[in-house]
Amino acid sequence: MADKQVVIRYKTKVREMVGGRKYIDYKKSVTRKDCLLKPHEHAYYNSDMFPSILTKAALKAQGSRTWSYIDELPAGITIDTTTGFLAVVTITC
């Protein structure tokens, strides 16, 4: 993502393990509507490759994990649990 810093934002459910630790499942495929970029801010925005570029960037930021404990989030990922039933996950790549 050489053009501009990418911010991916989507909602997900916070789940709880048997021991009481809370975790989230990351979204498997990221779409254009999850990205906060505008079409003029990235050279590949209107190409068919853009969703796979976003998914690859999100996987890299997630450390190639499909889930994470809320208290052990990788750098660049924040969670807002004050929004109600669903938490807002923000990934900065």
DSSP file (Angstrom, degrees, kcal/mol; ACC not computed):
  #  RESIDUE AA STRUCTURE BP1 BP2  ACC     N-H-->O    O-->H-N    N-H-->O    O-->H-N    TCO  KAPPA ALPHA  PHI   PSI    X-CA   Y-CA   Z-CA
    1    1 A M              0   0    0      0, 0.0     5,-0.1     0, 0.0    41,-0.0   0.000 360.0 360.0 360.0  77.4    0.0    0.0    0.0
    2    2 A A        +     0   0    0      1,-0.1     3,-0.1     3,-0.1    40,-0.0   0.732 360.0  64.7 -82.1 -22.9    2.4    2.6   -1.2
    3    3 A D  S    S-     0   0    0      1,-0.2     2,-0.3     0, 0.0    -1,-0.1   0.960 115.1 -22.7 -71.4 -52.7   -0.2    5.4   -2.0
    4    4 A K  S    S-     0   0    0     33,-0.0    -1,-0.2     0, 0.0     2,-0.2  -0.982  76.8 -80.3-156.5 156.4   -1.6    6.2    1.5
    5    5 A Q        -     0   0    0     -2,-0.3     2,-0.4    -3,-0.1    -3,-0.1  -0.444  49.8-135.6 -64.5 133.3   -2.1    4.6    4.9
    6    6 A V        -     0   0    0     -2,-0.2    87,-2.9    -5,-0.1     2,-0.5  -0.771  16.8-166.4 -98.3 133.9   -5.0    2.2    4.8
    7    7 A V  E     -A   92   0A   0     -2,-0.4    29,-2.6    85,-0.2     2,-0.5  -0.983   4.6-168.0-119.0 121.6   -7.6    2.1    7.5
    8    8 A I  E     +AB  91  35A   0     83,-3.0    83,-3.1    -2,-0.5     2,-0.4  -0.925   8.8 179.7-109.7 130.9  -10.0   -0.9    7.5
    9    9 A R  E     +A   90   0A   0     25,-3.2     2,-0.3    -2,-0.5    81,-0.2  -0.994  11.3 145.4-137.5 129.7  -13.0   -0.7    9.8
   10   10 A Y  E     -A   89   0A   0     79,-1.9    79,-3.1    -2,-0.4     2,-0.3  -0.960  40.3-108.2-152.9 168.6  -15.8   -3.3   10.3
   11   11 A K  E     +A   88   0A   0     -2,-0.3     2,-0.3    77,-0.2    77,-0.2  -0.796  35.7 166.4-105.6 145.6  -18.1   -4.6   13.0
   12   12 A T  E     -A   87   0A   0     75,-2.4    75,-2.9    -2,-0.3     2,-0.3  -0.971  37.0 -98.4-150.7 162.7  -17.8   -8.0   14.7
   13   13 A K  E     -A   86   0A   0     -2,-0.3    12,-0.5    73,-0.2     2,-0.5  -0.662  30.2-131.0 -86.7 137.5  -19.2   -9.9   17.7
   14   14 A V  E     -D   24   0B   0     71,-0.5     2,-0.2    -2,-0.3    10,-0.2  -0.771  29.2-164.1 -85.9 128.0  -17.1  -10.2   20.8
   15   15 A R  E     -D   23   0B   0      8,-3.1     8,-2.5    -2,-0.5     2,-0.4  -0.694   8.9-137.3-111.5 164.7  -17.0  -13.8   22.0
   16   16 A E  E     -D   22   0B   0      6,-0.2     6,-0.2    -2,-0.2     5,-0.1  -0.983   9.7-138.1-129.0 132.9  -16.0  -15.3   25.4
   17   17 A M    >   -     0   0    0      4,-3.2     3,-1.3    -2,-0.4     6,-0.0  -0.257  36.8 -99.7 -75.8 170.6  -14.0  -18.4   26.1
   18   18 A V  T 3  S+     0   0    0      1,-0.3    -1,-0.1     2,-0.1    -2,-0.0   0.865 123.9  54.7 -60.5 -37.2  -14.9  -20.8   28.8
   19   19 A G  T 3  S-     0   0    0      2,-0.1    -1,-0.3     1,-0.1     3,-0.1   0.520 123.2-102.8 -76.7  -4.9  -12.3  -19.3   31.1
   20   20 A G  S <  S+     0   0    0     -3,-1.3     2,-0.2     1,-0.3    -2,-0.1   0.304  75.5 136.9 103.0  -9.0  -13.8  -15.8   30.7
   21   21 A R        -     0   0    0     -5,-0.1    -4,-3.2     1,-0.1    -1,-0.3  -0.521  47.6-135.0 -73.7 138.2  -11.3  -14.3   28.3
   22   22 A K  E     +D   16   0B   0     -6,-0.2    48,-2.3    -2,-0.2    49,-0.5  -0.700  29.1 169.3 -95.9 146.0  -12.9  -12.3   25.5
   23   23 A Y  E     -DE  15  69B   0     -8,-2.5    -8,-3.1    -2,-0.3     2,-0.3  -0.938  21.0-140.6-146.6 166.9  -11.8  -12.6   21.8
   24   24 A I  E     -DE  14  68B   0     44,-2.3    44,-2.0    -2,-0.3     2,-0.5  -0.951  14.7-131.1-128.8 152.0  -12.9  -11.6   18.3
   25   25 A D  E     - E   0  67B   0    -12,-0.5    42,-0.3    -2,-0.3     2,-0.1  -0.894  29.7-129.1 -96.9 130.9  -12.8  -13.4   15.0
   26   26 A Y        -     0   0    0     40,-2.6     2,-0.2    -2,-0.5     3,-0.0  -0.441  31.2 -94.5 -76.3 154.9  -11.3  -11.3   12.2
   27   27 A K        -     0   0    0      1,-0.1     3,-0.1    -2,-0.1    -1,-0.1  -0.481  29.0-143.5 -68.0 136.7  -13.2  -10.8    9.0
   28   28 A K  S    S+     0   0    0      1,-0.2     2,-0.4    -2,-0.2    -1,-0.1   0.892  83.0  21.7 -74.4 -40.5  -12.1  -13.4    6.4
   29   29 A S  S    S-     0   0    0     29,-0.0     2,-0.4    -3,-0.0    -1,-0.2  -0.994  73.5-147.3-133.0 131.7  -12.3  -11.1    3.3
   30   30 A V        -     0   0    0     -2,-0.4    25,-0.3    21,-0.4     2,-0.2  -0.763  16.0-161.7 -98.0 138.1  -12.2   -7.4    3.3
   31   31 A T    >>  -     0   0    0     -2,-0.4     3,-1.0    23,-0.1     4,-0.6  -0.577  36.0 -97.1-112.4 176.0  -14.1   -5.4    0.8
   32   32 A R  G >4 S+     0   0    0      1,-0.2     3,-1.1    -2,-0.2     5,-0.2   0.849 120.5  60.2 -61.4 -35.0  -14.0   -1.8   -0.5
   33   33 A K  G 34 S+     0   0    0      1,-0.3    -1,-0.2     3,-0.1   -24,-0.1   0.724 100.5  55.8 -70.5 -18.6  -16.8   -0.7    1.8
   34   34 A D  G <4 S+     0   0    0     -3,-1.0   -25,-3.2   -26,-0.1     2,-0.3   0.646  95.2  83.0 -81.8 -16.1  -14.7   -1.8    4.8
   35   35 A C  B <<  -B    8   0A   0     -3,-1.1   -27,-0.2    -4,-0.6   -29,-0.0  -0.695  69.8-148.8 -93.4 139.7  -11.8    0.5    3.7
   36   36 A L        +     0   0    0    -29,-2.6     2,-0.1    -2,-0.3   -28,-0.1   0.315  63.2 110.8 -90.9   9.7  -11.9    4.2    4.5
   37   37 A L        -     0   0    0    -30,-0.2    -2,-0.1    -5,-0.2   -31,-0.0  -0.463  62.2-134.7 -79.5 155.7  -10.0    5.2    1.4
   38   38 A K    >   -     0   0    0     -2,-0.1     3,-2.0     1,-0.1     4,-0.4  -0.713  30.7-103.8-101.1 159.5  -11.7    7.1   -1.5
   39   39 A P  G >  S+     0   0    0      0, 0.0     3,-0.8     0, 0.0     6,-0.3   0.813 119.9  52.9 -56.2 -32.8  -11.1    6.1   -5.1
   40   40 A H  G 3  S+     0   0    0      1,-0.2     3,-0.1     5,-0.1    -3,-0.0   0.542  98.3  67.3 -81.5  -4.5   -8.7    8.9   -5.8
   41   41 A E  G <  S+     0   0    0     -3,-2.0     2,-0.4     1,-0.2    -1,-0.2   0.512 101.7  41.9 -95.3  -5.1   -6.5    8.0   -2.8
   42   42 A H    X   -     0   0    0     -3,-0.8     3,-1.3    -4,-0.4     4,-0.3  -0.989  69.4-140.5-144.9 134.0   -5.2    4.6   -4.1
   43   43 A A  T 3  S+     0   0    0     -2,-0.4     3,-0.3     1,-0.3    -1,-0.1   0.811 104.1  41.7 -63.2 -32.3   -4.0    3.7   -7.6
   44   44 A Y  T >  S+     0   0    0      1,-0.2     3,-1.8     2,-0.1     6,-0.4   0.283  79.2 111.2 -99.4  10.6   -5.7    0.2   -7.5
   45   45 A Y  T <  S+     0   0    0     -3,-1.3    -1,-0.2    -6,-0.3    -2,-0.1   0.877  83.8  40.0 -54.9 -43.7   -9.0    1.2   -5.8
   46   46 A N  T 3  S+     0   0    0     -4,-0.3    -1,-0.3    -3,-0.3     2,-0.2   0.331  98.2  99.4 -91.2   7.9  -11.1    0.6   -8.9
   47   47 A S  S X  S-     0   0    0     -3,-1.8     3,-0.9     1,-0.1    -3,-0.0  -0.522  82.2-119.0 -91.1 163.2   -9.3   -2.6  -10.0
   48   48 A D  T 3  S+     0   0    0      1,-0.2     4,-0.4    -2,-0.2    -1,-0.1   0.656 111.4  63.5 -71.1 -15.7  -10.4   -6.2   -9.4
   49   49 A M  T 3> S+     0   0    0      1,-0.2     4,-2.1     2,-0.1     3,-0.3   0.647  78.0  87.4 -82.1 -15.9   -7.2   -6.7   -7.3
   50   50 A F  H <> S+     0   0    0     -3,-0.9     4,-2.6    -6,-0.4     5,-0.2   0.878  84.3  51.6 -59.0 -44.8   -8.1   -4.2   -4.6
   51   51 A P  H  > S+     0   0    0      0, 0.0     4,-2.4     0, 0.0   -21,-0.4   0.899 112.3  47.2 -59.9 -37.6  -10.1   -6.5   -2.4
   52   52 A S  H  > S+     0   0    0     -4,-0.4     4,-2.2    -3,-0.3    -2,-0.2   0.850 110.4  52.7 -71.7 -31.9   -7.2   -9.0   -2.4
   53   53 A I  H  X S+     0   0    0     -4,-2.1     4,-2.2     2,-0.2    -1,-0.2   0.920 111.7  46.6 -64.5 -43.6   -4.7   -6.3   -1.7
   54   54 A L  H  X S+     0   0    0     -4,-2.6     4,-2.5     2,-0.2    -2,-0.2   0.919 112.2  49.5 -63.8 -44.5   -6.9   -5.2    1.3
   55   55 A T  H  X S+     0   0    0     -4,-2.4     4,-2.5   -25,-0.3    -2,-0.2   0.902 111.4  49.1 -62.8 -41.5   -7.2   -8.7    2.6
   56   56 A K  H  X S+     0   0    0     -4,-2.2     4,-2.0     2,-0.2    -1,-0.2   0.902 111.8  48.6 -65.5 -40.9   -3.5   -9.3    2.3
   57   57 A A  H  X S+     0   0    0     -4,-2.2     4,-2.1     2,-0.2    -2,-0.2   0.895 112.2  49.0 -65.6 -40.0   -2.7   -6.1    4.2
   58   58 A A  H  X S+     0   0    0     -4,-2.5     4,-2.0     2,-0.2    -2,-0.2   0.911 110.3  50.8 -66.3 -42.0   -5.2   -7.0    6.9
   59   59 A L  H  <>S+     0   0    0     -4,-2.5     5,-3.3     1,-0.2     4,-0.5   0.887 109.7  50.7 -62.3 -38.8   -3.8  -10.5    7.3
   60   60 A K  H ><5S+     0   0    0     -4,-2.0     3,-1.0     1,-0.2    -1,-0.2   0.921 111.4  47.4 -64.8 -43.2   -0.3   -9.0    7.6
   61   61 A A  H 3<5S+     0   0    0     -4,-2.1    -2,-0.2     1,-0.2    -1,-0.2   0.831 111.6  51.9 -66.6 -31.6   -1.5   -6.6   10.3
   62   62 A Q  T ><5S-     0   0    0     -4,-2.0     3,-0.5    -5,-0.1    -1,-0.2   0.505 115.3-115.5 -81.1  -5.3   -3.2   -9.4   12.1
   63   63 A G  T < 5 -     0   0    0     -3,-1.0    -3,-0.2    -4,-0.5    -2,-0.1   0.827  65.6 -66.3  71.5  31.0   -0.1  -11.6   12.1
   64   64 A S  T 3 <S+     0   0    0     -5,-3.3     2,-0.3     1,-0.2    -1,-0.2   0.712 102.4 136.7  60.5  24.8   -1.8  -14.1    9.8
   65   65 A R    <   -     0   0    0     -3,-0.5    -1,-0.2    -6,-0.3    -3,-0.1  -0.716  51.4-152.6 -98.7 152.0   -4.3  -15.0   12.6
   66   66 A T  S    S+     0   0    0     -2,-0.3   -40,-2.6     1,-0.1     2,-0.3   0.532  81.4  17.6 -98.2  -9.3   -8.0  -15.5   12.2
   67   67 A W  E     -E   25   0B   0    -42,-0.3     2,-0.3    -5,-0.1   -42,-0.2  -0.956  64.0-167.3-151.9 166.8   -8.8  -14.4   15.8
   68   68 A S  E     -E   24   0B   0    -44,-2.0   -44,-2.3    -2,-0.3     2,-0.1  -0.979  29.1-107.5-158.8 145.5   -7.3  -12.6   18.7
   69   69 A Y  E >   -E   23   0B   0     -2,-0.3     3,-1.2     3,-0.3   -46,-0.3  -0.489  31.4-127.7 -68.2 145.8   -7.8  -12.1   22.4
   70   70 A I  G >  S+     0   0    0    -48,-2.3     3,-0.6     1,-0.3    -1,-0.1   0.836 109.6  51.0 -65.8 -32.3   -9.0   -8.5   23.1
   71   71 A D  G 3  S+     0   0    0    -49,-0.5    -1,-0.3     1,-0.2   -48,-0.1   0.451 111.8  48.2 -86.5   1.6   -6.3   -8.0   25.7
   72   72 A E  G <  S+     0   0    0     -3,-1.2    -3,-0.3     2,-0.0    -1,-0.2  -0.274  75.4 158.5-132.3  48.3   -3.5   -9.2   23.3
   73   73 A L    <   -     0   0    0     -3,-0.6     3,-0.1    -5,-0.1    -3,-0.1  -0.470  42.6-112.9 -74.7 142.4   -4.2   -7.3   20.1
   74   74 A P    >   -     0   0    0      0, 0.0     3,-1.6     0, 0.0    -1,-0.1  -0.278  46.0 -82.0 -65.9 160.4   -1.4   -6.8   17.6
   75   75 A A  T 3  S+     0   0    0      1,-0.2     3,-0.1     3,-0.0    17,-0.0  -0.393 118.1  32.2 -62.2 139.2    0.0   -3.3   17.0
   76   76 A G  T 3  S+     0   0    0      1,-0.2    16,-3.0    -3,-0.1     2,-0.5   0.398  98.2  99.7  93.2  -2.3   -2.2   -1.3   14.6
   77   77 A I  E <   +C   91   0A   0     -3,-1.6     2,-0.3    14,-0.2    14,-0.2  -0.973  45.1 175.6-121.0 128.2   -5.4   -3.0   15.6
   78   78 A T  E     -C   90   0A   0     12,-2.5    12,-2.8    -2,-0.5     2,-0.4  -0.923  14.7-152.6-126.8 155.0   -7.9   -1.4   18.0
   79   79 A I  E     -C   89   0A   0     -2,-0.3     2,-0.7    10,-0.2    10,-0.2  -0.995   2.5-158.3-130.2 130.7  -11.4   -2.5   19.2
   80   80 A D  E     +C   88   0A   0      8,-2.4     8,-2.2    -2,-0.4     3,-0.5  -0.921  15.4 172.1-107.5 107.5  -14.2   -0.2   20.3
   81   81 A T    >   +     0   0    0     -2,-0.7     3,-0.6     6,-0.2    -1,-0.1   0.343  62.4  83.0 -95.9   5.4  -16.6   -2.2   22.5
   82   82 A T  T 3   +     0   0    0      1,-0.2    -1,-0.2     6,-0.1     3,-0.1   0.447  67.8  84.7 -87.6   0.6  -18.6    0.8   23.6
   83   83 A T  T 3  S-     0   0    0     -3,-0.5     2,-0.4     1,-0.2     3,-0.2   0.476  99.4-108.7 -85.7  -1.0  -20.8    0.8   20.5
   84   84 A G  S <  S-     0   0    0     -3,-0.6    -1,-0.2     1,-0.2     0, 0.0  -0.925  78.3  -1.4 118.3-138.6  -23.3   -1.7   21.7
   85   85 A F  S    S+     0   0    0     -2,-0.4   -71,-0.5    -3,-0.1     2,-0.4   0.891 125.4  49.1 -62.9 -43.8  -23.8   -5.3   20.6
   86   86 A L  E    S-A   13   0A   0     -3,-0.2     2,-0.3   -73,-0.1   -73,-0.2  -0.796  79.6-136.1-101.3 141.2  -21.1   -5.4   17.9
   87   87 A A  E     -A   12   0A   0    -75,-2.9   -75,-2.4    -2,-0.4     2,-0.6  -0.684  17.2-126.2 -91.4 148.0  -17.6   -4.1   18.5
   88   88 A V  E     -AC  11  80A   0     -8,-2.2    -8,-2.4    -2,-0.3     2,-0.5  -0.858  20.8-157.9 -97.8 119.7  -15.8   -2.0   15.9
   89   89 A V  E     -AC  10  79A   0    -79,-3.1   -79,-1.9    -2,-0.6     2,-0.5  -0.844   6.4-167.7 -97.5 128.5  -12.5   -3.3   14.7
   90   90 A T  E     -AC   9  78A   0    -12,-2.8   -12,-2.5    -2,-0.5     2,-0.5  -0.977   2.2-171.3-121.1 121.6  -10.1   -0.8   13.2
   91   91 A I  E     -AC   8  77A   0    -83,-3.1   -83,-3.0    -2,-0.5     2,-0.6  -0.955   5.6-161.9-114.2 122.8   -7.0   -2.0   11.4
   92   92 A T  E      A    7   0A   0    -16,-3.0   -85,-0.2    -2,-0.5    -2,-0.0  -0.923 360.0 360.0-106.6 118.1   -4.4    0.5   10.4
   93   93 A C              0   0    0    -87,-2.9   -86,-0.1    -2,-0.6    -1,-0.1   0.366 360.0 360.0-108.8 360.0   -2.0   -0.8    7.7
